[in-house]
Amino acid sequence: MATIAIVVNGAARDVPAGMTVPELLTELGLGVGWVVVEHNGTALLRKEVETTALAAGDVLELVRAVAGG
């Protein structure tokens, strides 16, 4: 299976070609609703997260959403 190189929170990572952001989040043990995803410098809306495919060279920043009170 072919892989592509991406960067997640500053760390290089190889993932299968054709992987989507939701698949990556699942692999990392995160839910789509649990994190804010920045993709190549742009924060994604939840509906965009659900449909975004990864490409070689993509840079993602994942920030866990924390409820406060």
N, CA, C and O atoms as a Tripos MOL2 file, in Angstrom:
@<TRIPOS>MOLECULE
protein
  276   275    69     0     0
PROTEIN
NO_CHARGES

@<TRIPOS>ATOM
      1 N           0.8450   -1.1830    0.0000 N.3       1 MET1
      2 CA          0.0000    0.0000    0.0000 C.3       1 MET1
      3 C           0.8870    1.2410    0.0000 C.2       1 MET1
      4 O           1.8500    1.3240    0.7620 O.2       1 MET1
      5 N           0.5640    2.1800   -0.8380 N.am      2 ALA2
      6 CA          1.3250    3.4250   -0.9340 C.3       2 ALA2
      7 C           1.0370    4.3090    0.2710 C.2       2 ALA2
      8 O          -0.0750    4.3150    0.8010 O.2       2 ALA2
      9 N           2.0440    5.0470    0.6940 N.am      3 THR3
     10 CA          1.8760    5.9810    1.7970 C.3       3 THR3
     11 C           2.2710    7.3780    1.3490 C.2       3 THR3
     12 O           2.9660    7.5590    0.3490 O.2       3 THR3
     13 N           1.8120    8.3590    2.1130 N.am      4 ILE4
     14 CA          2.1800    9.7530    1.8910 C.3       4 ILE4
     15 C           2.7130   10.3100    3.2030 C.2       4 ILE4
     16 O           2.3710    9.8170    4.2780 O.2       4 ILE4
     17 N           3.5480   11.3350    3.1110 N.am      5 ALA5
     18 CA          4.1170   11.9740    4.2960 C.3       5 ALA5
     19 C           3.3250   13.2310    4.6170 C.2       5 ALA5
     20 O           3.1100   14.0810    3.7530 O.2       5 ALA5
     21 N           2.8920   13.3390    5.8750 N.am      6 ILE6
     22 CA          2.2150   14.5360    6.3690 C.3       6 ILE6
     23 C           2.8830   14.9290    7.6830 C.2       6 ILE6
     24 O           3.7550   14.2170    8.1810 O.2       6 ILE6
     25 N           2.4700   16.0600    8.2370 N.am      7 VAL7
     26 CA          2.9620   16.5040    9.5370 C.3       7 VAL7
     27 C           1.7510   16.7310   10.4300 C.2       7 VAL7
     28 O           0.8170   17.4410   10.0580 O.2       7 VAL7
     29 N           1.7760   16.1180   11.6140 N.am      8 VAL8
     30 CA          0.6830   16.2650   12.5770 C.3       8 VAL8
     31 C           1.2640   16.8150   13.8710 C.2       8 VAL8
     32 O           2.0910   16.1660   14.5120 O.2       8 VAL8
     33 N           0.8340   17.9990   14.2520 N.am      9 ASN9
     34 CA          1.3150   18.6760   15.4580 C.3       9 ASN9
     35 C           2.8430   18.6910   15.5210 C.2       9 ASN9
     36 O           3.4400   18.4320   16.5660 O.2       9 ASN9
     37 N           3.4620   19.0010   14.3770 N.am     10 GLY10
     38 CA          4.9060   19.1540   14.3130 C.3      10 GLY10
     39 C           5.6970   17.8720   14.1120 C.2      10 GLY10
     40 O           6.9200   17.9250   13.9810 O.2      10 GLY10
     41 N           5.0320   16.7180   14.0840 N.am     11 ALA11
     42 CA          5.7190   15.4370   13.9360 C.3      11 ALA11
     43 C           5.4150   14.8300   12.5650 C.2      11 ALA11
     44 O           4.2580   14.7440   12.1520 O.2      11 ALA11
     45 N           6.4680   14.4150   11.8730 N.am     12 ALA12
     46 CA          6.2890   13.7600   10.5770 C.3      12 ALA12
     47 C           5.5760   12.4310   10.7820 C.2      12 ALA12
     48 O           5.7960   11.7330   11.7710 O.2      12 ALA12
     49 N           4.7200   12.1000    9.8300 N.am     13 ARG13
     50 CA          3.9380   10.8650    9.9370 C.3      13 ARG13
     51 C           3.6320   10.3680    8.5370 C.2      13 ARG13
     52 O           3.2620   11.1520    7.6630 O.2      13 ARG13
     53 N           3.7840    9.0720    8.3200 N.am     14 ASP14
     54 CA          3.3850    8.4510    7.0580 C.3      14 ASP14
     55 C           2.0150    7.8260    7.2500 C.2      14 ASP14
     56 O           1.7770    7.1100    8.2230 O.2      14 ASP14
     57 N           1.1210    8.1020    6.3190 N.am     15 VAL15
     58 CA         -0.2320    7.5570    6.3730 C.3      15 VAL15
     59 C          -0.5610    6.9520    5.0140 C.2      15 VAL15
     60 O           0.0730    7.2940    4.0150 O.2      15 VAL15
     61 N          -1.5420    6.0590    4.9650 N.am     16 PRO16
     62 CA         -1.9240    5.4800    3.6700 C.3      16 PRO16
     63 C          -2.4460    6.5540    2.7120 C.2      16 PRO16
     64 O          -3.1810    7.4560    3.1140 O.2      16 PRO16
     65 N          -2.0590    6.4420    1.4540 N.am     17 ALA17
     66 CA         -2.5860    7.3470    0.4320 C.3      17 ALA17
     67 C          -4.1010    7.2160    0.4060 C.2      17 ALA17
     68 O          -4.6350    6.1100    0.4960 O.2      17 ALA17
     69 N          -4.7950    8.3450    0.2820 N.am     18 GLY18
     70 CA         -6.2520    8.3370    0.2490 C.3      18 GLY18
     71 C          -6.9120    8.4470    1.6060 C.2      18 GLY18
     72 O          -8.1390    8.4920    1.6900 O.2      18 GLY18
     73 N          -6.1140    8.4920    2.6910 N.am     19 MET19
     74 CA         -6.6870    8.6060    4.0350 C.3      19 MET19
     75 C          -7.3880    9.9510    4.1850 C.2      19 MET19
     76 O          -6.9420   10.9580    3.6360 O.2      19 MET19
     77 N          -8.4800    9.9580    4.9280 N.am     20 THR20
     78 CA         -9.2140   11.1850    5.2020 C.3      20 THR20
     79 C          -8.8890   11.6680    6.6080 C.2      20 THR20
     80 O          -8.3410   10.9230    7.4210 O.2      20 THR20
     81 N          -9.2320   12.9190    6.8850 N.am     21 VAL21
     82 CA         -9.0100   13.4630    8.2220 C.3      21 VAL21
     83 C          -9.7680   12.6420    9.2750 C.2      21 VAL21
     84 O          -9.1760   12.3140   10.3030 O.2      21 VAL21
     85 N         -11.0530   12.2920    9.0710 N.am     22 PRO22
     86 CA        -11.7380   11.4820   10.0820 C.3      22 PRO22
     87 C         -11.0430   10.1290   10.3300 C.2      22 PRO22
     88 O         -10.9960    9.6570   11.4660 O.2      22 PRO22
     89 N         -10.5130    9.5170    9.2830 N.am     23 GLU23
     90 CA         -9.7960    8.2490    9.4650 C.3      23 GLU23
     91 C          -8.5390    8.4530   10.2950 C.2      23 GLU23
     92 O          -8.2140    7.6200   11.1400 O.2      23 GLU23
     93 N          -7.8220    9.5590   10.0630 N.am     24 LEU24
     94 CA         -6.6380    9.8660   10.8630 C.3      24 LEU24
     95 C          -7.0220   10.0840   12.3210 C.2      24 LEU24
     96 O          -6.3680    9.5660   13.2250 O.2      24 LEU24
     97 N          -8.0890   10.8550   12.5460 N.am     25 LEU25
     98 CA         -8.5220   11.1090   13.9200 C.3      25 LEU25
     99 C          -8.8730    9.8090   14.6300 C.2      25 LEU25
    100 O          -8.5240    9.6260   15.7960 O.2      25 LEU25
    101 N          -9.5610    8.9050   13.9350 N.am     26 THR26
    102 CA         -9.9040    7.6050   14.5170 C.3      26 THR26
    103 C          -8.6420    6.8380   14.8650 C.2      26 THR26
    104 O          -8.5470    6.2520   15.9440 O.2      26 THR26
    105 N          -7.6680    6.8360   13.9550 N.am     27 GLU27
    106 CA         -6.4060    6.1370   14.2010 C.3      27 GLU27
    107 C          -5.6940    6.6960   15.4280 C.2      27 GLU27
    108 O          -5.0170    5.9620   16.1480 O.2      27 GLU27
    109 N          -5.8510    7.9970   15.6630 N.am     28 LEU28
    110 CA         -5.2150    8.6500   16.8120 C.3      28 LEU28
    111 C          -6.0600    8.5600   18.0790 C.2      28 LEU28
    112 O          -5.6590    9.0650   19.1280 O.2      28 LEU28
    113 N          -7.2220    7.9230   17.9900 N.am     29 GLY29
    114 CA         -8.0910    7.7800   19.1550 C.3      29 GLY29
    115 C          -8.8710    9.0370   19.4790 C.2      29 GLY29
    116 O          -9.2740    9.2460   20.6240 O.2      29 GLY29
    117 N          -9.0860    9.8790   18.4720 N.am     30 LEU30
    118 CA         -9.8110   11.1330   18.6760 C.3      30 LEU30
    119 C         -11.1030   11.1130   17.8720 C.2      30 LEU30
    120 O         -11.1650   10.5030   16.8050 O.2      30 LEU30
    121 N         -12.1270   11.7740   18.3800 N.am     31 GLY31
    122 CA        -13.3800   11.8980   17.6520 C.3      31 GLY31
    123 C         -13.4250   13.2140   16.9110 C.2      31 GLY31
    124 O         -12.7870   14.1820   17.3250 O.2      31 GLY31
    125 N         -14.1670   13.2640   15.8210 N.am     32 VAL32
    126 CA        -14.2760   14.4830   15.0300 C.3      32 VAL32
    127 C         -14.7600   15.6430   15.8910 C.2      32 VAL32
    128 O         -14.2980   16.7710   15.7190 O.2      32 VAL32
    129 N         -15.6700   15.3890   16.8030 N.am     33 GLY33
    130 CA        -16.2070   16.4460   17.6510 C.3      33 GLY33
    131 C         -15.3140   16.8270   18.8130 C.2      33 GLY33
    132 O         -15.6380   17.7560   19.5530 O.2      33 GLY33
    133 N         -14.1950   16.1350   18.9970 N.am     34 TRP34
    134 CA        -13.3230   16.3880   20.1400 C.3      34 TRP34
    135 C         -12.1700   17.3270   19.8470 C.2      34 TRP34
    136 O         -11.5140   17.8100   20.7700 O.2      34 TRP34
    137 N         -11.9100   17.5940   18.5640 N.am     35 VAL35
    138 CA        -10.7340   18.3820   18.2210 C.3      35 VAL35
    139 C         -11.0670   19.4780   17.2180 C.2      35 VAL35
    140 O         -12.0010   19.3710   16.4230 O.2      35 VAL35
    141 N         -10.2680   20.5320   17.2890 N.am     36 VAL36
    142 CA        -10.2730   21.5530   16.2530 C.3      36 VAL36
    143 C          -9.1410   21.1600   15.3120 C.2      36 VAL36
    144 O          -8.0280   20.8780   15.7560 O.2      36 VAL36
    145 N          -9.4240   21.1430   14.0180 N.am     37 VAL37
    146 CA         -8.4270   20.7310   13.0320 C.3      37 VAL37
    147 C          -8.0270   21.9340   12.1910 C.2      37 VAL37
    148 O          -8.8640   22.5840   11.5640 O.2      37 VAL37
    149 N          -6.7160   22.2160   12.1950 N.am     38 GLU38
    150 CA         -6.1640   23.2210   11.3000 C.3      38 GLU38
    151 C          -5.4380   22.4620   10.1980 C.2      38 GLU38
    152 O          -4.5460   21.6580   10.4710 O.2      38 GLU38
    153 N          -5.8220   22.7190    8.9600 N.am     39 HIS39
    154 CA         -5.2890   22.0040    7.8010 C.3      39 HIS39
    155 C          -4.5700   23.0050    6.9080 C.2      39 HIS39
    156 O          -5.1960   23.8670    6.2910 O.2      39 HIS39
    157 N          -3.2490   22.8810    6.8470 N.am     40 ASN40
    158 CA         -2.4370   23.7990    6.0350 C.3      40 ASN40
    159 C          -2.7140   25.2580    6.3770 C.2      40 ASN40
    160 O          -2.8160   26.1060    5.4910 O.2      40 ASN40
    161 N          -2.8360   25.5370    7.6740 N.am     41 GLY41
    162 CA         -2.9870   26.9070    8.1500 C.3      41 GLY41
    163 C          -4.4040   27.4360    8.2230 C.2      41 GLY41
    164 O          -4.6160   28.5860    8.6060 O.2      41 GLY41
    165 N          -5.3860   26.6090    7.8580 N.am     42 THR42
    166 CA         -6.7780   27.0460    7.8880 C.3      42 THR42
    167 C          -7.5890   26.1470    8.8130 C.2      42 THR42
    168 O          -7.5880   24.9260    8.6590 O.2      42 THR42
    169 N          -8.2820   26.7570    9.7750 N.am     43 ALA43
    170 CA         -9.1540   25.9800   10.6630 C.3      43 ALA43
    171 C         -10.3400   25.4750    9.8530 C.2      43 ALA43
    172 O         -10.9650   26.2340    9.1120 O.2      43 ALA43
    173 N         -10.6430   24.1970    9.9980 N.am     44 LEU44
    174 CA        -11.7330   23.5840    9.2500 C.3      44 LEU44
    175 C         -13.0200   23.5790   10.0550 C.2      44 LEU44
    176 O         -13.0060   23.3550   11.2660 O.2      44 LEU44
    177 N         -14.1310   23.8260    9.3790 N.am     45 LEU45
    178 CA        -15.4440   23.6160    9.9840 C.3      45 LEU45
    179 C         -15.6630   22.1180   10.1160 C.2      45 LEU45
    180 O         -15.0420   21.3390    9.3940 O.2      45 LEU45
    181 N         -16.5330   21.7060   11.0240 N.am     46 ARG46
    182 CA        -16.7600   20.2750   11.2370 C.3      46 ARG46
    183 C         -17.1600   19.5740    9.9360 C.2      46 ARG46
    184 O         -16.6890   18.4690    9.6650 O.2      46 ARG46
    185 N         -18.0240   20.2000    9.1290 N.am     47 LYS47
    186 CA        -18.4390   19.5500    7.8770 C.3      47 LYS47
    187 C         -17.2630   19.4160    6.9160 C.2      47 LYS47
    188 O         -17.2230   18.4810    6.1170 O.2      47 LYS47
    189 N         -16.3040   20.3410    6.9840 N.am     48 GLU48
    190 CA        -15.1090   20.2400    6.1500 C.3      48 GLU48
    191 C         -14.1940   19.1240    6.6490 C.2      48 GLU48
    192 O         -13.5960   18.4020    5.8510 O.2      48 GLU48
    193 N         -14.0870   18.9850    7.9710 N.am     49 VAL49
    194 CA        -13.2750   17.9090    8.5490 C.3      49 VAL49
    195 C         -13.7720   16.5690    8.0350 C.2      49 VAL49
    196 O         -12.9760   15.7030    7.6730 O.2      49 VAL49
    197 N         -15.0760   16.3990    8.0020 N.am     50 GLU50
    198 CA        -15.6700   15.1140    7.6410 C.3      50 GLU50
    199 C         -15.4270   14.7330    6.1890 C.2      50 GLU50
    200 O         -15.5570   13.5600    5.8370 O.2      50 GLU50
    201 N         -15.0750   15.7010    5.3290 N.am     51 THR51
    202 CA        -14.9200   15.4050    3.9020 C.3      51 THR51
    203 C         -13.5160   15.6550    3.3660 C.2      51 THR51
    204 O         -13.2890   15.5050    2.1650 O.2      51 THR51
    205 N         -12.5680   16.0310    4.2210 N.am     52 THR52
    206 CA        -11.2280   16.3790    3.7510 C.3      52 THR52
    207 C         -10.3340   15.1510    3.6360 C.2      52 THR52
    208 O         -10.1430   14.4090    4.5990 O.2      52 THR52
    209 N          -9.7920   14.9550    2.4400 N.am     53 ALA53
    210 CA         -8.8070   13.8910    2.2160 C.3      53 ALA53
    211 C          -7.4150   14.4740    2.4090 C.2      53 ALA53
    212 O          -7.1810   15.6490    2.1270 O.2      53 ALA53
    213 N          -6.5020   13.6560    2.8880 N.am     54 LEU54
    214 CA         -5.1280   14.0900    3.1040 C.3      54 LEU54
    215 C          -4.3190   13.9410    1.8210 C.2      54 LEU54
    216 O          -4.5590   13.0430    1.0150 O.2      54 LEU54
    217 N          -3.3530   14.8440    1.6530 N.am     55 ALA55
    218 CA         -2.4530   14.7990    0.5030 C.3      55 ALA55
    219 C          -1.0190   14.9230    1.0130 C.2      55 ALA55
    220 O          -0.7780   15.4520    2.0980 O.2      55 ALA55
    221 N          -0.0820   14.4320    0.2250 N.am     56 ALA56
    222 CA          1.3290   14.5120    0.5920 C.3      56 ALA56
    223 C           1.6980   15.9550    0.9150 C.2      56 ALA56
    224 O           1.3380   16.8780    0.1840 O.2      56 ALA56
    225 N           2.4170   16.1360    2.0130 N.am     57 GLY57
    226 CA          2.8680   17.4610    2.4160 C.3      57 GLY57
    227 C           1.8990   18.2350    3.2840 C.2      57 GLY57
    228 O           2.2310   19.3260    3.7460 O.2      57 GLY57
    229 N           0.7060   17.7000    3.5200 N.am     58 ASP58
    230 CA         -0.2560   18.4000    4.3790 C.3      58 ASP58
    231 C           0.3200   18.5880    5.7750 C.2      58 ASP58
    232 O           1.0600   17.7470    6.2850 O.2      58 ASP58
    233 N          -0.0420   19.7200    6.3760 N.am     59 VAL59
    234 CA          0.3500   20.0220    7.7550 C.3      59 VAL59
    235 C          -0.9240   20.2120    8.5530 C.2      59 VAL59
    236 O          -1.7540   21.0610    8.2290 O.2      59 VAL59
    237 N          -1.0720   19.4060    9.6090 N.am     60 LEU60
    238 CA         -2.2540   19.5030   10.4630 C.3      60 LEU60
    239 C          -1.8560   19.8390   11.8920 C.2      60 LEU60
    240 O          -0.8500   19.3530   12.4090 O.2      60 LEU60
    241 N          -2.6580   20.6690   12.5070 N.am     61 GLU61
    242 CA         -2.5610   20.9330   13.9340 C.3      61 GLU61
    243 C          -3.8840   20.4780   14.5390 C.2      61 GLU61
    244 O          -4.9540   20.9020   14.1010 O.2      61 GLU61
    245 N          -3.8070   19.6300   15.5270 N.am     62 LEU62
    246 CA         -4.9990   19.0960   16.1840 C.3      62 LEU62
    247 C          -5.0000   19.5960   17.6170 C.2      62 LEU62
    248 O          -4.0500   19.3760   18.3690 O.2      62 LEU62
    249 N          -6.0800   20.2730   17.9840 N.am     63 VAL63
    250 CA         -6.2080   20.8260   19.3380 C.3      63 VAL63
    251 C          -7.4610   20.2590   19.9510 C.2      63 VAL63
    252 O          -8.5560   20.4150   19.4100 O.2      63 VAL63
    253 N          -7.3010   19.5900   21.1000 N.am     64 ARG64
    254 CA         -8.4740   19.0090   21.7790 C.3      64 ARG64
    255 C          -9.3500   20.1000   22.3270 C.2      64 ARG64
    256 O          -8.8720   21.0330   22.9730 O.2      64 ARG64
    257 N         -10.6380   19.9820   22.0690 N.am     65 ALA65
    258 CA        -11.6190   20.9050   22.6240 C.3      65 ALA65
    259 C         -11.8380   20.5380   24.0940 C.2      65 ALA65
    260 O         -12.0550   19.3730   24.4260 O.2      65 ALA65
    261 N         -11.7780   21.5380   24.9640 N.am     66 VAL66
    262 CA        -11.9460   21.3110   26.3980 C.3      66 VAL66
    263 C         -13.0510   22.2200   26.8920 C.2      66 VAL66
    264 O         -13.0140   23.4320   26.6800 O.2      66 VAL66
    265 N         -14.0260   21.6370   27.5470 N.am     67 ALA67
    266 CA        -15.1170   22.4280   28.1240 C.3      67 ALA67
    267 C         -14.6540   22.9670   29.4760 C.2      67 ALA67
    268 O         -14.0040   22.2680   30.2540 O.2      67 ALA67
    269 N         -14.9950   24.1910   29.7280 N.am     68 GLY68
    270 CA        -14.6120   24.7990   30.9910 C.3      68 GLY68
    271 C         -15.8310   25.2750   31.7510 C.2      68 GLY68
    272 O         -16.9630   25.2210   31.2690 O.2      68 GLY68
    273 N         -15.5660   25.7290   32.9250 N.am     69 GLY69
    274 CA        -16.7110   26.2060   33.6750 C.3      69 GLY69
    275 C         -16.3390   27.0750   34.8060 C.2      69 GLY69
    276 O         -17.2120   27.5520   35.5310 O.2      69 GLY69
@<TRIPOS>BOND
     1     1     2 1
     2     2     3 1
     3     3     4 2
     4     3     5 am
     5     5     6 1
     6     6     7 1
     7     7     8 2
     8     7     9 am
     9     9    10 1
    10    10    11 1
    11    11    12 2
    12    11    13 am
    13    13    14 1
    14    14    15 1
    15    15    16 2
    16    15    17 am
    17    17    18 1
    18    18    19 1
    19    19    20 2
    20    19    21 am
    21    21    22 1
    22    22    23 1
    23    23    24 2
    24    23    25 am
    25    25    26 1
    26    26    27 1
    27    27    28 2
    28    27    29 am
    29    29    30 1
    30    30    31 1
    31    31    32 2
    32    31    33 am
    33    33    34 1
    34    34    35 1
    35    35    36 2
    36    35    37 am
    37    37    38 1
    38    38    39 1
    39    39    40 2
    40    39    41 am
    41    41    42 1
    42    42    43 1
    43    43    44 2
    44    43    45 am
    45    45    46 1
    46    46    47 1
    47    47    48 2
    48    47    49 am
    49    49    50 1
    50    50    51 1
    51    51    52 2
    52    51    53 am
    53    53    54 1
    54    54    55 1
    55    55    56 2
    56    55    57 am
    57    57    58 1
    58    58    59 1
    59    59    60 2
    60    59    61 am
    61    61    62 1
    62    62    63 1
    63    63    64 2
    64    63    65 am
    65    65    66 1
    66    66    67 1
    67    67    68 2
    68    67    69 am
    69    69    70 1
    70    70    71 1
    71    71    72 2
    72    71    73 am
    73    73    74 1
    74    74    75 1
    75    75    76 2
    76    75    77 am
    77    77    78 1
    78    78    79 1
    79    79    80 2
    80    79    81 am
    81    81    82 1
    82    82    83 1
    83    83    84 2
    84    83    85 am
    85    85    86 1
    86    86    87 1
    87    87    88 2
    88    87    89 am
    89    89    90 1
    90    90    91 1
    91    91    92 2
    92    91    93 am
    93    93    94 1
    94    94    95 1
    95    95    96 2
    96    95    97 am
    97    97    98 1
    98    98    99 1
    99    99   100 2
   100    99   101 am
   101   101   102 1
   102   102   103 1
   103   103   104 2
   104   103   105 am
   105   105   106 1
   106   106   107 1
   107   107   108 2
   108   107   109 am
   109   109   110 1
   110   110   111 1
   111   111   112 2
   112   111   113 am
   113   113   114 1
   114   114   115 1
   115   115   116 2
   116   115   117 am
   117   117   118 1
   118   118   119 1
   119   119   120 2
   120   119   121 am
   121   121   122 1
   122   122   123 1
   123   123   124 2
   124   123   125 am
   125   125   126 1
   126   126   127 1
   127   127   128 2
   128   127   129 am
   129   129   130 1
   130   130   131 1
   131   131   132 2
   132   131   133 am
   133   133   134 1
   134   134   135 1
   135   135   136 2
   136   135   137 am
   137   137   138 1
   138   138   139 1
   139   139   140 2
   140   139   141 am
   141   141   142 1
   142   142   143 1
   143   143   144 2
   144   143   145 am
   145   145   146 1
   146   146   147 1
   147   147   148 2
   148   147   149 am
   149   149   150 1
   150   150   151 1
   151   151   152 2
   152   151   153 am
   153   153   154 1
   154   154   155 1
   155   155   156 2
   156   155   157 am
   157   157   158 1
   158   158   159 1
   159   159   160 2
   160   159   161 am
   161   161   162 1
   162   162   163 1
   163   163   164 2
   164   163   165 am
   165   165   166 1
   166   166   167 1
   167   167   168 2
   168   167   169 am
   169   169   170 1
   170   170   171 1
   171   171   172 2
   172   171   173 am
   173   173   174 1
   174   174   175 1
   175   175   176 2
   176   175   177 am
   177   177   178 1
   178   178   179 1
   179   179   180 2
   180   179   181 am
   181   181   182 1
   182   182   183 1
   183   183   184 2
   184   183   185 am
   185   185   186 1
   186   186   187 1
   187   187   188 2
   188   187   189 am
   189   189   190 1
   190   190   191 1
   191   191   192 2
   192   191   193 am
   193   193   194 1
   194   194   195 1
   195   195   196 2
   196   195   197 am
   197   197   198 1
   198   198   199 1
   199   199   200 2
   200   199   201 am
   201   201   202 1
   202   202   203 1
   203   203   204 2
   204   203   205 am
   205   205   206 1
   206   206   207 1
   207   207   208 2
   208   207   209 am
   209   209   210 1
   210   210   211 1
   211   211   212 2
   212   211   213 am
   213   213   214 1
   214   214   215 1
   215   215   216 2
   216   215   217 am
   217   217   218 1
   218   218   219 1
   219   219   220 2
   220   219   221 am
   221   221   222 1
   222   222   223 1
   223   223   224 2
   224   223   225 am
   225   225   226 1
   226   226   227 1
   227   227   228 2
   228   227   229 am
   229   229   230 1
   230   230   231 1
   231   231   232 2
   232   231   233 am
   233   233   234 1
   234   234   235 1
   235   235   236 2
   236   235   237 am
   237   237   238 1
   238   238   239 1
   239   239   240 2
   240   239   241 am
   241   241   242 1
   242   242   243 1
   243   243   244 2
   244   243   245 am
   245   245   246 1
   246   246   247 1
   247   247   248 2
   248   247   249 am
   249   249   250 1
   250   250   251 1
   251   251   252 2
   252   251   253 am
   253   253   254 1
   254   254   255 1
   255   255   256 2
   256   255   257 am
   257   257   258 1
   258   258   259 1
   259   259   260 2
   260   259   261 am
   261   261   262 1
   262   262   263 1
   263   263   264 2
   264   263   265 am
   265   265   266 1
   266   266   267 1
   267   267   268 2
   268   267   269 am
   269   269   270 1
   270   270   271 1
   271   271   272 2
   272   271   273 am
   273   273   274 1
   274   274   275 1
   275   275   276 2
@<TRIPOS>SUBSTRUCTURE
     1 MET1         2 RESIDUE 1 A MET
     2 ALA2         6 RESIDUE 1 A ALA
     3 THR3        10 RESIDUE 1 A THR
     4 ILE4        14 RESIDUE 1 A ILE
     5 ALA5        18 RESIDUE 1 A ALA
     6 ILE6        22 RESIDUE 1 A ILE
     7 VAL7        26 RESIDUE 1 A VAL
     8 VAL8        30 RESIDUE 1 A VAL
     9 ASN9        34 RESIDUE 1 A ASN
    10 GLY10       38 RESIDUE 1 A GLY
    11 ALA11       42 RESIDUE 1 A ALA
    12 ALA12       46 RESIDUE 1 A ALA
    13 ARG13       50 RESIDUE 1 A ARG
    14 ASP14       54 RESIDUE 1 A ASP
    15 VAL15       58 RESIDUE 1 A VAL
    16 PRO16       62 RESIDUE 1 A PRO
    17 ALA17       66 RESIDUE 1 A ALA
    18 GLY18       70 RESIDUE 1 A GLY
    19 MET19       74 RESIDUE 1 A MET
    20 THR20       78 RESIDUE 1 A THR
    21 VAL21       82 RESIDUE 1 A VAL
    22 PRO22       86 RESIDUE 1 A PRO
    23 GLU23       90 RESIDUE 1 A GLU
    24 LEU24       94 RESIDUE 1 A LEU
    25 LEU25       98 RESIDUE 1 A LEU
    26 THR26      102 RESIDUE 1 A THR
    27 GLU27      106 RESIDUE 1 A GLU
    28 LEU28      110 RESIDUE 1 A LEU
    29 GLY29      114 RESIDUE 1 A GLY
    30 LEU30      118 RESIDUE 1 A LEU
    31 GLY31      122 RESIDUE 1 A GLY
    32 VAL32      126 RESIDUE 1 A VAL
    33 GLY33      130 RESIDUE 1 A GLY
    34 TRP34      134 RESIDUE 1 A TRP
    35 VAL35      138 RESIDUE 1 A VAL
    36 VAL36      142 RESIDUE 1 A VAL
    37 VAL37      146 RESIDUE 1 A VAL
    38 GLU38      150 RESIDUE 1 A GLU
    39 HIS39      154 RESIDUE 1 A HIS
    40 ASN40      158 RESIDUE 1 A ASN
    41 GLY41      162 RESIDUE 1 A GLY
    42 THR42      166 RESIDUE 1 A THR
    43 ALA43      170 RESIDUE 1 A ALA
    44 LEU44      174 RESIDUE 1 A LEU
    45 LEU45      178 RESIDUE 1 A LEU
    46 ARG46      182 RESIDUE 1 A ARG
    47 LYS47      186 RESIDUE 1 A LYS
    48 GLU48      190 RESIDUE 1 A GLU
    49 VAL49      194 RESIDUE 1 A VAL
    50 GLU50      198 RESIDUE 1 A GLU
    51 THR51      202 RESIDUE 1 A THR
    52 THR52      206 RESIDUE 1 A THR
    53 ALA53      210 RESIDUE 1 A ALA
    54 LEU54      214 RESIDUE 1 A LEU
    55 ALA55      218 RESIDUE 1 A ALA
    56 ALA56      222 RESIDUE 1 A ALA
    57 GLY57      226 RESIDUE 1 A GLY
    58 ASP58      230 RESIDUE 1 A ASP
    59 VAL59      234 RESIDUE 1 A VAL
    60 LEU60      238 RESIDUE 1 A LEU
    61 GLU61      242 RESIDUE 1 A GLU
    62 LEU62      246 RESIDUE 1 A LEU
    63 VAL63      250 RESIDUE 1 A VAL
    64 ARG64      254 RESIDUE 1 A ARG
    65 ALA65      258 RESIDUE 1 A ALA
    66 VAL66      262 RESIDUE 1 A VAL
    67 ALA67      266 RESIDUE 1 A ALA
    68 GLY68      270 RESIDUE 1 A GLY
    69 GLY69      274 RESIDUE 1 A GLY
